[in-house]
């Protein structure tokens, strides 16, 4: 069965817990590679990343406070750079 988001990349803010983590899991279940941002819980974020990777997708966590415009740009920029290096 083909997953609807295979080959896509999703960025989930607040992905280390609660609704954000649930959203990241749902996206991974559909085949999306997932980047999550977190503010204060790197251990929780890495636990979610490992869970996502176990689903067979690529995943990464970025520390970024979405209330801070400069920090909020960081995950998007990192995702964009990685995709450009891969020629996408």
C-alpha positions as CSV (number, residue, x, y, z in Angstrom):
1,X,0.0,0.0,0.0
2,X,1.4,3.4,-1.0
3,X,1.5,6.0,1.8
4,X,0.1,9.4,0.8
5,X,2.9,11.5,2.1
6,X,5.9,9.4,0.9
7,X,8.7,11.7,-0.3
8,X,7.3,14.8,1.5
9,X,8.8,16.6,4.4
10,X,6.7,17.9,7.3
11,X,7.8,20.5,10.0
12,X,5.8,20.2,13.2
13,X,6.2,22.9,15.8
14,X,6.0,21.7,19.4
15,X,6.6,18.2,18.2
16,X,8.1,16.9,21.4
17,X,4.8,16.4,23.3
18,X,1.0,16.5,23.2
19,X,-0.8,17.4,20.0
20,X,2.5,18.2,18.2
21,X,4.0,14.7,18.9
22,X,0.7,13.1,17.9
23,X,0.7,15.1,14.6
24,X,4.3,14.1,13.9
25,X,3.4,10.4,14.5
26,X,0.4,10.6,12.2
27,X,2.5,12.3,9.4
28,X,5.2,9.6,9.8
29,X,2.5,6.9,9.6
30,X,1.6,8.3,6.2
31,X,5.2,8.2,5.0
32,X,6.4,11.8,5.6
33,X,9.9,12.6,6.8
34,X,9.4,14.7,9.9
35,X,11.3,17.6,11.5
36,X,10.1,18.7,14.9
37,X,10.8,21.8,16.9
38,X,11.0,22.0,20.7
39,X,11.8,24.6,23.3
40,X,12.8,23.0,26.5
41,X,12.8,19.2,26.3
42,X,15.6,17.8,24.2
43,X,15.2,14.4,25.7
44,X,11.5,14.2,24.9
45,X,12.1,15.5,21.4
46,X,14.8,12.9,20.8
47,X,12.5,10.2,22.1
48,X,9.8,11.3,19.5
49,X,12.5,11.3,16.8
50,X,13.5,7.8,17.6
51,X,9.9,6.7,17.5
52,X,9.4,8.3,14.1
53,X,12.6,6.7,12.7
54,X,11.3,3.3,13.9
55,X,8.3,3.9,11.5
56,X,10.8,3.9,8.6
57,X,11.0,7.7,8.0
58,X,13.7,10.3,8.4
59,X,13.3,12.5,11.5
60,X,15.1,15.3,13.2
61,X,14.6,17.6,16.1
62,X,15.5,21.3,16.3
63,X,15.5,23.6,19.3
64,X,13.5,26.7,18.3
65,X,11.2,28.9,20.2
66,X,8.4,29.7,17.8
67,X,7.6,32.9,19.7
68,X,11.1,34.2,18.6
69,X,11.2,35.1,14.9
70,X,14.9,34.5,14.6
71,X,14.7,31.0,16.2
72,X,11.6,30.1,14.3
73,X,13.4,30.4,11.0
74,X,16.2,27.9,12.0
75,X,14.3,24.6,11.4
76,X,12.9,25.8,8.1
77,X,16.4,26.9,6.9
78,X,18.0,23.7,8.0
79,X,15.3,21.6,6.2
80,X,15.7,23.7,3.1
81,X,19.5,23.3,3.1
82,X,19.4,19.6,3.5
83,X,17.0,19.3,0.6
84,X,19.1,21.5,-1.6
85,X,22.2,19.3,-0.8
86,X,20.2,16.3,-2.0
87,X,19.2,18.1,-5.2
88,X,15.5,18.5,-4.5
